[in-house]
């Protein structure tokens, strides 16, 4: 395993570059420009899941009955404790994920049945993300999500290019990171995340 060293305080210019690239990443997400989104994800991700499969999953995320929209993040925090590896520098970012989930009635579904189904969806979303992080919109079937989230900026040493990968706080989901982030980086960032949440 390549050595990883703690490194403090990314420079102001690097922080600005990260914020600029992060905005471009989420602008591409909001515009559903999936190729641009994938261009900003680490190439090692496609060794796990082929790019074409990820593109297909993005295309299937919305249909005429459901639509999931992710907006620009807010409350962005770039952590000062970064990690330095042989090929990249790793920077942890905390932010609030802002998303809207829109559900539409199925063909022939009565209004009262749709409302009953949406009441259950609302309950499940609150169960998953926490009551304080999910609100209902102006009509049944619209839900607004405000979720504390994390991602990692990977700054490649050879050319300074920045890639982004979601950083799940659920350790069971962190298995997906093992081919993308060195294990010492995951351990160090877990300590930061749990200290930040406590």
Backbone as a printed PyTorch tensor [residue, N CA C, xyz], in Angstrom:
tensor([[[  0.8460,  -1.1960,   0.0000],
         [  0.0000,   0.0000,   0.0000],
         [  0.8800,   1.2440,   0.0000]],

        [[  0.5620,   2.2190,  -0.8350],
         [  1.3430,   3.4420,  -0.9200],
         [  1.2210,   4.2220,   0.3810]],

        [[  2.3280,   4.8330,   0.8380],
         [  2.2660,   5.6000,   2.0800],
         [  1.3700,   6.8250,   1.9440]],

        [[  0.7330,   7.1870,   3.0530],
         [ -0.1270,   8.3630,   3.1050],
         [  0.2840,   9.1800,   4.3110]],

        [[  0.3790,  10.4830,   4.1310],
         [  0.8250,  11.3470,   5.2080],
         [ -0.1960,  12.4550,   5.4350]],

        [[ -0.3720,  12.8150,   6.7130],
         [ -1.2490,  13.9370,   7.0390],
         [ -0.6170,  15.2230,   6.5430]],

        [[ -1.4440,  16.1140,   6.0690],
         [ -0.9640,  17.3920,   5.5440],
         [ -2.0140,  18.4410,   5.8980]],

        [[ -1.5730,  19.5350,   6.4750],
         [ -2.5120,  20.5190,   6.9910],
         [ -2.8000,  21.6250,   5.9800]],

        [[ -3.9920,  22.2030,   6.1390],
         [ -4.3600,  23.4730,   5.5200],
         [ -4.0940,  23.5650,   4.0150]],

        [[ -5.0320,  23.0910,   3.1970],
         [ -4.9120,  23.3430,   1.7570],
         [ -4.8600,  24.8470,   1.5170]],

        [[ -4.0330,  25.2710,   0.5930],
         [ -3.8570,  26.6990,   0.3400],
         [ -5.1770,  27.3380,  -0.0860]],

        [[ -5.2380,  28.6590,   0.0420],
         [ -6.4390,  29.3770,  -0.3810],
         [ -6.7320,  29.1320,  -1.8550]],

        [[ -5.6720,  29.0770,  -2.6680],
         [ -5.8870,  28.8690,  -4.1050],
         [ -6.4330,  27.4800,  -4.3780]],

        [[ -5.9490,  26.4650,  -3.6380],
         [ -6.4780,  25.1050,  -3.8230],
         [ -7.9240,  25.0460,  -3.3450]],

        [[ -8.2290,  25.6610,  -2.2280],
         [ -9.6090,  25.6640,  -1.7540],
         [-10.5400,  26.3170,  -2.7740]],

        [[-10.0820,  27.4050,  -3.3740],
         [-10.9110,  28.0790,  -4.3720],
         [-11.1100,  27.1940,  -5.5920]],

        [[-10.0510,  26.5020,  -6.0190],
         [-10.1640,  25.5910,  -7.1590],
         [-11.1490,  24.4720,  -6.8480]],

        [[-11.0730,  23.9400,  -5.6280],
         [-11.9860,  22.8700,  -5.2350],
         [-13.4280,  23.3720,  -5.2620]],

        [[-13.6700,  24.5610,  -4.7280],
         [-15.0300,  25.1110,  -4.7230],
         [-15.5390,  25.3510,  -6.1500]],

        [[-14.6550,  25.8570,  -7.0020],
         [-15.0460,  26.1170,  -8.3920],
         [-15.3840,  24.8130,  -9.1100]],

        [[-14.5440,  23.7990,  -8.9470],
         [-14.7840,  22.5090,  -9.5950],
         [-16.0050,  21.8100,  -9.0010]],

        [[-16.2060,  21.9900,  -7.7000],
         [-17.3710,  21.3800,  -7.0580],
         [-18.6550,  22.0170,  -7.5850]],

        [[-18.6560,  23.3300,  -7.7610],
         [-19.8250,  24.0010,  -8.3400],
         [-20.0900,  23.5030,  -9.7540]],

        [[-19.0120,  23.3350, -10.5420],
         [-19.1700,  22.8360, -11.9080],
         [-19.7210,  21.4090, -11.9000]],

        [[-19.2670,  20.6070, -10.9530],
         [-19.7530,  19.2300, -10.8120],
         [-21.2590,  19.2220, -10.5510]],

        [[-21.7060,  20.0380,  -9.5870],
         [-23.1280,  20.0300,  -9.2430],
         [-23.9670,  20.7500, -10.2990]],

        [[-23.3780,  21.7090, -11.0040],
         [-24.0940,  22.3080, -12.1410],
         [-24.3740,  21.2480, -13.2010]],

        [[-23.3870,  20.3670, -13.4340],
         [-23.5640,  19.2890, -14.4110],
         [-24.6200,  18.2980, -13.9260]],

        [[-24.6270,  18.0220, -12.6180],
         [-25.6510,  17.1340, -12.0490],
         [-27.0360,  17.7320, -12.2500]],

        [[-27.1570,  19.0340, -11.9430],
         [-28.4560,  19.6930, -12.0420],
         [-28.9380,  19.7390, -13.4900]],

        [[-27.9840,  19.8830, -14.4220],
         [-28.3280,  19.9370, -15.8500],
         [-28.4710,  18.5370, -16.4580]],

        [[-28.2010,  17.5050, -15.6560],
         [-28.2490,  16.1030, -16.1120],
         [-27.2770,  15.8580, -17.2650]],

        [[-26.1510,  16.5500, -17.2180],
         [-25.0630,  16.3260, -18.1770],
         [-24.1830,  15.2220, -17.5970]],

        [[-24.6460,  13.9840, -17.7520],
         [-24.0250,  12.8710, -17.0400],
         [-22.5970,  12.6050, -17.4870]],

        [[-22.2830,  12.8500, -18.7500],
         [-20.8950,  12.6720, -19.1880],
         [-19.9660,  13.6300, -18.4570]],

        [[-20.4080,  14.8770, -18.2850],
         [-19.5960,  15.8590, -17.5570],
         [-19.4610,  15.4600, -16.0860]],

        [[-20.5240,  14.8920, -15.5290],
         [-20.4640,  14.4170, -14.1440],
         [-19.4160,  13.3100, -14.0180]],

        [[-19.4850,  12.3290, -14.9110],
         [-18.5500,  11.2010, -14.8340],
         [-17.1160,  11.6240, -15.1120]],

        [[-16.9380,  12.6610, -15.9250],
         [-15.5860,  13.1710, -16.1810],
         [-14.9410,  13.7090, -14.9180]],

        [[-15.7650,  14.0620, -13.9200],
         [-15.2420,  14.6040, -12.6640],
         [-15.1990,  13.5520, -11.5620]],

        [[-15.4520,  12.3080, -11.9180],
         [-15.3260,  11.2090, -10.9620],
         [-13.9900,  10.4930, -11.1990]],

        [[-13.4070,   9.9070, -10.1550],
         [-12.0900,   9.2750, -10.3060],
         [-12.1320,   8.0990, -11.2760]],

        [[-11.1550,   8.0040, -12.1850],
         [-11.1470,   6.8950, -13.1520],
         [-11.1960,   5.5150, -12.4980]],

        [[-10.6470,   5.3870, -11.2850],
         [-10.6550,   4.0800, -10.6040],
         [-12.0680,   3.5890, -10.3400]],

        [[-13.0270,   4.5120, -10.2860],
         [-14.4240,   4.1140, -10.0650],
         [-14.9120,   3.1960, -11.1750]],

        [[-14.4410,   3.4300, -12.3940],
         [-14.9320,   2.6640, -13.5380],
         [-14.2880,   1.2810, -13.6240]],

        [[-13.2700,   1.0330, -12.7780],
         [-12.7470,  -0.3240, -12.6430],
         [-13.7070,  -1.1780, -11.8170]],

        [[-14.5240,  -0.5070, -10.9970],
         [-15.5000,  -1.2120, -10.1630],
         [-16.8110,  -1.3790, -10.9140]],

        [[-17.3130,  -0.2700, -11.4600],
         [-18.5460,  -0.2740, -12.2360],
         [-18.2830,   0.4160, -13.5640]],

        [[-18.4580,  -0.2740, -14.6930],
         [-18.1860,   0.3410, -15.9950],
         [-18.9550,   1.6400, -16.1850]],

        [[-18.3240,   2.5750, -16.8830],
         [-18.9220,   3.8920, -17.1100],
         [-20.3050,   3.7830, -17.7480]],

        [[-20.4670,   2.8850, -18.7190],
         [-21.7520,   2.7430, -19.4010],
         [-22.8570,   2.3200, -18.4360]],

        [[-22.5230,   1.4720, -17.4670],
         [-23.5250,   1.0440, -16.4910],
         [-23.9490,   2.1960, -15.5890]],

        [[-22.9880,   3.0290, -15.1980],
         [-23.3230,   4.1820, -14.3600],
         [-24.1950,   5.1500, -15.1390]],

        [[-23.8530,   5.3840, -16.4080],
         [-24.6710,   6.2670, -17.2450],
         [-26.1020,   5.7470, -17.3380]],

        [[-26.2350,   4.4460, -17.5030],
         [-27.5710,   3.8500, -17.6210],
         [-28.3570,   4.0260, -16.3250]],

        [[-27.6670,   3.8880, -15.1820],
         [-28.3610,   4.0520, -13.9000],
         [-28.8180,   5.4960, -13.7090]],

        [[-28.0170,   6.4560, -14.1830],
         [-28.4390,   7.8580, -14.1180],
         [-29.6760,   8.0880, -14.9820]],

        [[-29.6570,   7.5420, -16.1860],
         [-30.7900,   7.7240, -17.1020],
         [-32.0640,   7.1080, -16.5450]],

        [[-31.9170,   6.0170, -15.7910],
         [-33.0860,   5.3240, -15.2520],
         [-33.5920,   5.9150, -13.9410]],

        [[-32.8350,   6.8860, -13.3850],
         [-33.2070,   7.4430, -12.0850],
         [-34.5090,   8.2370, -12.1570]],

        [[-34.8400,   8.7570, -13.3420],
         [-36.0750,   9.5180, -13.5090],
         [-36.9170,   8.8880, -14.6120]],

        [[-38.2240,   8.9230, -14.4250],
         [-39.1530,   8.4520, -15.4410],
         [-40.4270,   9.2820, -15.3150]],

        [[-41.4680,   8.8710, -16.0030],
         [-42.6630,   9.7260, -15.9830],
         [-43.4160,   9.6600, -14.6660]],

        [[-43.0200,   8.7460, -13.7720],
         [-43.6760,   8.6510, -12.4770],
         [-42.8370,   9.2270, -11.3350]],

        [[-41.5230,   9.2770, -11.4960],
         [-40.6530,   9.8140, -10.4440],
         [-39.5580,  10.6660, -11.0750]],

        [[-39.1150,  11.6510, -10.3140],
         [-38.0320,  12.5170, -10.7640],
         [-37.2210,  12.9220,  -9.5420]],

        [[-35.9150,  12.7150,  -9.6240],
         [-35.0250,  13.0520,  -8.5060],
         [-34.0590,  14.1240,  -8.9780]],

        [[-34.1180,  15.2930,  -8.3370],
         [-33.3090,  16.4290,  -8.7570],
         [-32.3590,  16.8270,  -7.6290]],

        [[-31.0780,  16.9440,  -7.9680],
         [-30.0710,  17.3970,  -7.0070],
         [-29.6670,  18.8150,  -7.3730]],

        [[-29.6160,  19.6760,  -6.3690],
         [-29.2920,  21.0780,  -6.5810],
         [-27.9110,  21.3940,  -6.0070]],

        [[-27.4580,  22.6220,  -6.2190],
         [-26.1630,  23.0260,  -5.6760],
         [-26.1440,  22.8580,  -4.1580]],

        [[-25.0220,  22.4000,  -3.6180],
         [-24.9350,  22.2290,  -2.1680],
         [-24.8090,  23.5710,  -1.4550]],

        [[-25.1300,  23.5620,  -0.1830],
         [-24.9360,  24.7320,   0.6650],
         [-24.1270,  24.3170,   1.8900]],

        [[-23.7320,  25.3060,   2.6840],
         [-22.9560,  25.0600,   3.9170],
         [-21.7140,  24.2150,   3.6290]],

        [[-20.9970,  24.5800,   2.5660],
         [-19.8020,  23.8160,   2.1740],
         [-18.6610,  24.1190,   3.1410]],

        [[-18.0310,  23.0680,   3.6300],
         [-16.8710,  23.2140,   4.5140],
         [-15.7380,  22.3360,   4.0000]],

        [[-14.6010,  22.9410,   3.7140],
         [-13.4160,  22.1910,   3.3270],
         [-12.5740,  21.9740,   4.5810]],

        [[-12.4040,  20.7110,   4.9640],
         [-11.6590,  20.4040,   6.1820],
         [-10.1700,  20.7070,   5.9950]],

        [[ -9.5310,  21.2770,   7.0020],
         [ -8.1150,  21.6370,   6.8500],
         [ -7.1710,  20.4390,   6.9160]],

        [[ -7.6130,  19.3370,   7.5390],
         [ -6.7340,  18.1830,   7.6890],
         [ -6.8150,  17.3140,   6.4250]],

        [[ -5.8740,  17.4820,   5.5290],
         [ -5.8720,  16.7060,   4.2890],
         [ -4.8870,  15.5500,   4.3980]],

        [[ -4.9640,  14.6450,   3.4240],
         [ -4.0760,  13.4880,   3.3880],
         [ -3.2970,  13.4940,   2.0760]],

        [[ -2.0120,  13.1910,   2.1690],
         [ -1.1280,  13.2340,   1.0030],
         [ -0.6660,  11.8210,   0.6780]],

        [[ -0.9550,  11.3530,  -0.5400],
         [ -0.4870,  10.0520,  -0.9880],
         [  0.5580,  10.1940,  -2.0760]],

        [[  0.9970,   9.0770,  -2.6260],
         [  2.0190,   9.1050,  -3.6780],
         [  1.4990,   9.7350,  -4.9660]],

        [[  0.2190,   9.5280,  -5.2720],
         [ -0.3110,   9.9780,  -6.5600],
         [ -1.3260,  11.1030,  -6.4510]],

        [[ -1.7920,  11.3820,  -5.2300],
         [ -2.8570,  12.3820,  -5.0960],
         [ -2.8780,  12.9500,  -3.6880]],

        [[ -3.5370,  14.0830,  -3.5880],
         [ -3.8450,  14.6860,  -2.2930],
         [ -5.3570,  14.5640,  -2.0920]],

        [[ -5.7600,  14.2430,  -0.8640],
         [ -7.1620,  13.9560,  -0.5730],
         [ -7.7040,  15.0020,   0.3980]],

        [[ -8.8220,  15.6060,   0.0160],
         [ -9.4040,  16.6910,   0.8070],
         [-10.8530,  16.3380,   1.1230]],

        [[-11.1920,  16.3340,   2.4060],
         [-12.5580,  16.0250,   2.8360],
         [-13.4090,  17.2900,   2.7910]],

        [[-14.6380,  17.1420,   2.2780],
         [-15.5700,  18.2600,   2.1500],
         [-16.8810,  17.8790,   2.8250]],

        [[-17.3560,  18.7260,   3.7040],
         [-18.6850,  18.5690,   4.2700],
         [-19.6290,  19.5630,   3.6210]],

        [[-20.8720,  19.1720,   3.4220],
         [-21.8340,  20.0750,   2.7870],
         [-23.2550,  19.6030,   3.0650]],

        [[-24.2110,  20.4570,   2.7730],
         [-25.6110,  20.0560,   2.8400],
         [-26.0940,  19.7130,   1.4430]],

        [[-26.5010,  18.4710,   1.2670],
         [-27.0740,  18.0560,  -0.0120],
         [-28.5080,  18.5350,  -0.1060]],

        [[-28.8240,  19.2250,  -1.1870],
         [-30.1620,  19.7460,  -1.4170],
         [-30.7750,  19.0220,  -2.6160]],

        [[-31.8830,  18.3730,  -2.3950],
         [-32.4980,  17.5850,  -3.4640],
         [-34.0120,  17.6710,  -3.3740]],

        [[-34.6480,  17.4200,  -4.4930],
         [-36.1070,  17.3720,  -4.5570],
         [-36.5210,  16.0530,  -5.1930]],

        [[-37.4210,  15.3730,  -4.5350],
         [-37.9570,  14.1160,  -5.0770],
         [-39.4070,  14.3730,  -5.4660]],

        [[-39.7330,  14.1100,  -6.7150],
         [-41.0770,  14.3540,  -7.2330],
         [-41.6920,  13.0290,  -7.6730]],

        [[-42.8380,  12.7210,  -7.1200],
         [-43.5900,  11.5230,  -7.4970],
         [-44.8820,  11.9550,  -8.1940]],

        [[-45.2610,  11.2050,  -9.1970],
         [-46.5010,  11.4850,  -9.9200],
         [-47.4290,  10.2720,  -9.8280]],

        [[-48.7480,  10.4990,  -9.8930],
         [-49.6760,   9.3600,  -9.8130],
         [-49.4450,   8.3660, -10.9490]],

        [[-49.6230,   7.1070, -10.6330],
         [-49.5860,   6.0830, -11.6660],
         [-50.8370,   6.1890, -12.5280]],

        [[-50.7870,   5.5940, -13.7050],
         [-51.9440,   5.6500, -14.6070],
         [-53.1910,   5.1360, -13.8980]],

        [[-54.2250,   5.9840, -13.8440],
         [-55.4930,   5.5860, -13.2550],
         [-55.5210,   5.5660, -11.7430]],

        [[-54.4670,   6.0280, -11.0940],
         [-54.4220,   5.9810,  -9.6240],
         [-55.3070,   7.0930,  -9.0490]],

        [[-56.2940,   6.7650,  -8.2090],
         [-57.1540,   7.7950,  -7.6100],
         [-56.3380,   8.7360,  -6.7240]],

        [[-56.8380,   9.9720,  -6.5910],
         [-56.1160,  10.9960,  -5.8220],
         [-55.9220,  10.5760,  -4.3690]],

        [[-56.9450,   9.9560,  -3.7610],
         [-56.8090,   9.5800,  -2.3560],
         [-55.8040,   8.4360,  -2.1800]],

        [[-55.7620,   7.5180,  -3.1460],
         [-54.7920,   6.4270,  -3.0880],
         [-53.3730,   6.9780,  -3.2540]],

        [[-53.1940,   7.9470,  -4.1580],
         [-51.8850,   8.5710,  -4.3600],
         [-51.4330,   9.2870,  -3.0890]],

        [[-52.3390,  10.0300,  -2.4720],
         [-51.9890,  10.7400,  -1.2370],
         [-51.6040,   9.7570,  -0.1460]],

        [[-52.3520,   8.6510,  -0.0230],
         [-52.0310,   7.6460,   0.9840],
         [-50.6380,   7.0570,   0.7220]],

        [[-50.3440,   6.7890,  -0.5480],
         [-49.0270,   6.2390,  -0.8980],
         [-47.9300,   7.2470,  -0.5830]],

        [[-48.1770,   8.5430,  -0.8430],
         [-47.1770,   9.5690,  -0.5770],
         [-46.9570,   9.7870,   0.9190]],

        [[-48.0080,   9.5850,   1.7100],
         [-47.8420,   9.6570,   3.1640],
         [-46.8520,   8.5920,   3.6280]],

        [[-46.9450,   7.4110,   3.0160],
         [-46.0180,   6.3360,   3.3840],
         [-44.6030,   6.6480,   2.8810]],

        [[-44.4940,   7.1940,   1.6560],
         [-43.1770,   7.5790,   1.1450],
         [-42.5340,   8.6170,   2.0630]],

        [[-43.3330,   9.5900,   2.5110],
         [-42.8270,  10.6240,   3.4190],
         [-42.3160,   9.9920,   4.7080]],

        [[-43.0730,   9.0430,   5.2310],
         [-42.6550,   8.3480,   6.4470],
         [-41.3270,   7.6210,   6.2250]],

        [[-41.2010,   6.9410,   5.0710],
         [-39.9740,   6.1860,   4.7920],
         [-38.7740,   7.1180,   4.5970]],

        [[-38.9820,   8.2470,   3.9260],
         [-37.8880,   9.2050,   3.7360],
         [-37.4290,   9.7710,   5.0730]],

        [[-38.3850,  10.0900,   5.9430],
         [-38.0200,  10.5910,   7.2660],
         [-37.2900,   9.5220,   8.0760]],

        [[-37.7140,   8.2880,   7.9060],
         [-37.0540,   7.1860,   8.6110],
         [-35.6140,   7.0260,   8.1290]],

        [[-35.4060,   7.2310,   6.8270],
         [-34.0790,   7.0450,   6.2410],
         [-33.1490,   8.2150,   6.5490]],

        [[-33.6460,   9.4470,   6.3780],
         [-32.7740,  10.6270,   6.4550],
         [-32.9500,  11.4400,   7.7320]],

        [[-33.9690,  11.1560,   8.5180],
         [-34.2250,  11.9260,   9.7280],
         [-35.3340,  12.9440,   9.5100]],

        [[-36.1770,  13.1060,  10.5230],
         [-37.3380,  13.9750,  10.3660],
         [-36.9610,  15.4120,  10.0370]],

        [[-35.8590,  15.8790,  10.5790],
         [-35.4670,  17.2620,  10.3490],
         [-34.8970,  17.5350,   8.9770]],

        [[-34.7100,  16.4820,   8.1750],
         [-34.0360,  16.6380,   6.8860],
         [-34.9580,  16.4490,   5.6830]],

        [[-36.2370,  16.1770,   5.9290],
         [-37.1860,  15.9500,   4.8330],
         [-38.4430,  16.7770,   5.0960]],

        [[-38.8610,  17.5610,   4.1160],
         [-40.1040,  18.3310,   4.2240],
         [-40.9640,  18.0740,   2.9910]],

        [[-42.2670,  18.2670,   3.1460],
         [-43.1830,  18.0920,   2.0250],
         [-43.3070,  19.3880,   1.2420]],

        [[-43.5300,  19.2490,  -0.0590],
         [-43.6620,  20.3980,  -0.9330],
         [-45.0750,  20.9410,  -0.9510]],

        [[-45.3590,  21.7240,  -1.9870],
         [-46.6350,  22.4360,  -2.0680],
         [-47.8060,  21.5360,  -2.4380]],

        [[-47.5300,  20.3340,  -2.9050],
         [-48.6000,  19.3910,  -3.2360],
         [-48.1220,  17.9820,  -2.9320]],

        [[-49.0420,  17.0260,  -2.7990],
         [-48.6250,  15.6470,  -2.5180],
         [-47.6560,  15.1340,  -3.5880]],

        [[-46.6340,  14.4550,  -3.1420],
         [-45.6790,  13.8660,  -4.0750],
         [-44.4080,  14.6540,  -4.2520]],

        [[-44.2840,  15.8170,  -3.6080],
         [-43.0510,  16.6010,  -3.6910],
         [-42.4000,  16.6090,  -2.3100]],

        [[-41.1280,  16.2210,  -2.2670],
         [-40.3860,  16.1660,  -1.0110],
         [-39.0410,  16.8600,  -1.1960]],

        [[-38.7050,  17.7060,  -0.2280],
         [-37.4270,  18.4140,  -0.2520],
         [-36.4990,  17.7880,   0.7790]],

        [[-35.2910,  17.4630,   0.3490],
         [-34.3120,  16.8210,   1.2240],
         [-33.1560,  17.7870,   1.4820]],

        [[-32.7730,  17.9100,   2.7360],
         [-31.6170,  18.7060,   3.1530],
         [-30.7750,  17.8000,   4.0360]],

        [[-29.7430,  17.1930,   3.4590],
         [-29.0490,  16.0840,   4.1150],
         [-27.5800,  16.4370,   4.3450]],

        [[-27.0970,  16.3990,   5.5990],
         [-25.6590,  16.5640,   5.8370],
         [-24.8880,  15.4560,   5.1140]],

        [[-23.9140,  15.8420,   4.2880],
         [-23.2230,  14.8830,   3.4310],
         [-21.7340,  15.2100,   3.3750]],

        [[-20.9910,  14.2610,   2.8010],
         [-19.5440,  14.4380,   2.6590],
         [-19.1110,  13.9220,   1.2880]],

        [[-18.0400,  14.4990,   0.7780],
         [-17.3910,  13.9790,  -0.4100],
         [-15.8970,  14.2450,  -0.2780]],

        [[-15.1300,  13.5890,  -1.1180],
         [-13.6830,  13.7690,  -1.1070],
         [-13.2510,  14.3280,  -2.4550]],

        [[-12.4410,  15.3860,  -2.3910],
         [-11.7790,  15.8930,  -3.5930],
         [-10.4320,  15.1950,  -3.7050]],

        [[-10.1920,  14.5950,  -4.8520],
         [ -8.9290,  13.9000,  -5.1190],
         [ -8.1400,  14.7680,  -6.0980]],

        [[ -7.0500,  15.3330,  -5.6330],
         [ -6.2420,  16.2340,  -6.4560],
         [ -5.0550,  15.4410,  -7.0030]],

        [[ -5.1050,  15.1200,  -8.2810],
         [ -4.0670,  14.2910,  -8.8950],
         [ -2.7570,  15.0700,  -8.9830]],

        [[ -1.6630,  14.4350,  -8.5830],
         [ -0.3790,  15.1390,  -8.5240],
         [  0.1790,  15.4610,  -9.8980]],

        [[ -0.0370,  14.5750, -10.8600],
         [  0.6250,  14.7510, -12.1520],
         [  0.1790,  16.0080, -12.8790]],

        [[ -1.0970,  16.3540, -12.7640],
         [ -1.6070,  17.5000, -13.5190],
         [ -2.5120,  18.4210, -12.6980]],

        [[ -2.7140,  18.1000, -11.4040],
         [ -3.5460,  18.9440, -10.5560],
         [ -5.0400,  18.8050, -10.7910]],

        [[ -5.4210,  17.8650, -11.6360],
         [ -6.8430,  17.6960, -11.9180],
         [ -7.5820,  17.2110, -10.6770]],

        [[ -8.8210,  17.6970, -10.5080],
         [ -9.5990,  17.3890,  -9.3160],
         [-10.7740,  16.4820,  -9.6800]],

        [[-10.9030,  15.3900,  -8.9360],
         [-12.0270,  14.4680,  -9.0720],
         [-12.7900,  14.4360,  -7.7510]],

        [[-14.0470,  14.0330,  -7.8240],
         [-14.8860,  13.9810,  -6.6290],
         [-15.5140,  12.6040,  -6.4820]],

        [[-15.6140,  12.1650,  -5.2290],
         [-16.3070,  10.9120,  -4.9330],
         [-17.0970,  11.1070,  -3.6490]],

        [[-18.3460,  10.6080,  -3.6420],
         [-19.1600,  10.6620,  -2.4320],
         [-18.4730,   9.8970,  -1.3110]],

        [[-18.6310,  10.4000,  -0.0990],
         [-18.0300,   9.7510,   1.0640],
         [-19.1340,   9.3480,   2.0380]],

        [[-19.6280,   8.1170,   1.9340],
         [-20.7110,   7.6810,   2.8300],
         [-20.2040,   7.5200,   4.2540]],

        [[-21.0190,   7.9300,   5.2200],
         [-20.6220,   7.7660,   6.6230],
         [-21.0130,   6.3980,   7.1620]],

        [[-21.8530,   5.6860,   6.4360],
         [-22.2120,   4.3160,   6.7970],
         [-21.0540,   3.4060,   6.3930]],

        [[-20.3950,   2.8110,   7.3780],
         [-19.2040,   2.0120,   7.0960],
         [-19.4930,   0.8240,   6.1830]],

        [[-20.7320,   0.3540,   6.1740],
         [-21.0630,  -0.7710,   5.2870],
         [-20.9730,  -0.3370,   3.8290]],

        [[-21.2410,   0.9340,   3.5580],
         [-21.1800,   1.4300,   2.1890],
         [-19.7780,   1.8870,   1.7980]],

        [[-18.8730,   1.9540,   2.7730],
         [-17.5240,   2.4200,   2.4640],
         [-16.6890,   1.3650,   1.7310]],

        [[-17.2320,   0.1580,   1.6100],
         [-16.5350,  -0.8830,   0.8520],
         [-16.2770,  -0.4210,  -0.5760]],

        [[-17.2170,   0.3810,  -1.1280],
         [-17.0730,   0.8590,  -2.5030],
         [-15.8670,   1.7750,  -2.6740]],

        [[-15.3270,   2.2910,  -1.5590],
         [-14.2080,   3.2290,  -1.6400],
         [-12.8520,   2.5450,  -1.6570]],

        [[-12.8130,   1.2360,  -1.4210],
         [-11.5330,   0.5910,  -1.1700],
         [-10.5850,   0.6180,  -2.3720]],

        [[-11.1170,   0.7000,  -3.5870],
         [-10.2540,   0.7850,  -4.7630],
         [-10.0250,   2.2290,  -5.2140]],

        [[-10.6040,   3.1750,  -4.4650],
         [-10.5110,   4.5830,  -4.8600],
         [ -9.6640,   5.3870,  -3.8780]],

        [[ -9.8720,   5.1320,  -2.5790],
         [ -9.1350,   5.8520,  -1.5420],
         [ -8.2640,   4.8760,  -0.7530]],

        [[ -7.0130,   5.2330,  -0.4620],
         [ -6.1940,   4.3800,   0.4020],
         [ -6.8410,   4.2120,   1.7710]],

        [[ -6.6900,   3.0470,   2.3550],
         [ -7.3230,   2.7680,   3.6410],
         [ -6.9490,   3.7750,   4.7210]],

        [[ -5.6840,   4.2270,   4.8160],
         [ -5.3660,   5.2430,   5.8330],
         [ -6.1570,   6.5390,   5.6580]],

        [[ -6.4930,   6.8800,   4.4030],
         [ -7.2930,   8.0800,   4.1480],
         [ -8.7030,   7.8840,   4.7030]],

        [[ -9.2860,   6.7130,   4.4520],
         [-10.6270,   6.4200,   4.9520],
         [-10.6560,   6.4700,   6.4780]],

        [[ -9.6580,   5.8790,   7.1170],
         [ -9.6120,   5.8720,   8.5760],
         [ -9.4800,   7.2870,   9.1300]],

        [[ -8.6050,   8.0830,   8.5190],
         [ -8.3990,   9.4570,   8.9790],
         [ -9.6580,  10.2940,   8.7850]],

        [[-10.3050,  10.1380,   7.6410],
         [-11.5060,  10.9300,   7.3730],
         [-12.6910,  10.4670,   8.2250]],

        [[-12.7580,   9.1800,   8.5340],
         [-13.8110,   8.7170,   9.4420],
         [-13.6910,   9.4130,  10.7980]],

        [[-12.4560,   9.5600,  11.2770],
         [-12.2520,  10.2430,  12.5620],
         [-12.7310,  11.6930,  12.4740]],

        [[-12.4420,  12.3500,  11.3600],
         [-12.8910,  13.7370,  11.1830],
         [-14.4140,  13.8310,  11.1210]],

        [[-15.0250,  12.9170,  10.3650],
         [-16.4840,  12.9470,  10.1850],
         [-17.1910,  12.7270,  11.5060]],

        [[-16.7610,  11.7150,  12.2610],
         [-17.4600,  11.4010,  13.5070],
         [-17.2130,  12.4730,  14.5620]],

        [[-16.0420,  13.1080,  14.5300],
         [-15.7810,  14.2290,  15.4410],
         [-16.6530,  15.4310,  15.0440]],

        [[-16.8460,  15.6210,  13.7510],
         [-17.6460,  16.7270,  13.2510],
         [-19.1300,  16.5400,  13.5920]],

        [[-19.6050,  15.2880,  13.5540],
         [-21.0170,  15.0120,  13.8040],
         [-21.3600,  15.0060,  15.2860]],

        [[-20.3650,  14.7840,  16.1160],
         [-20.6470,  14.6540,  17.5600],
         [-20.8010,  16.0160,  18.2330]]])
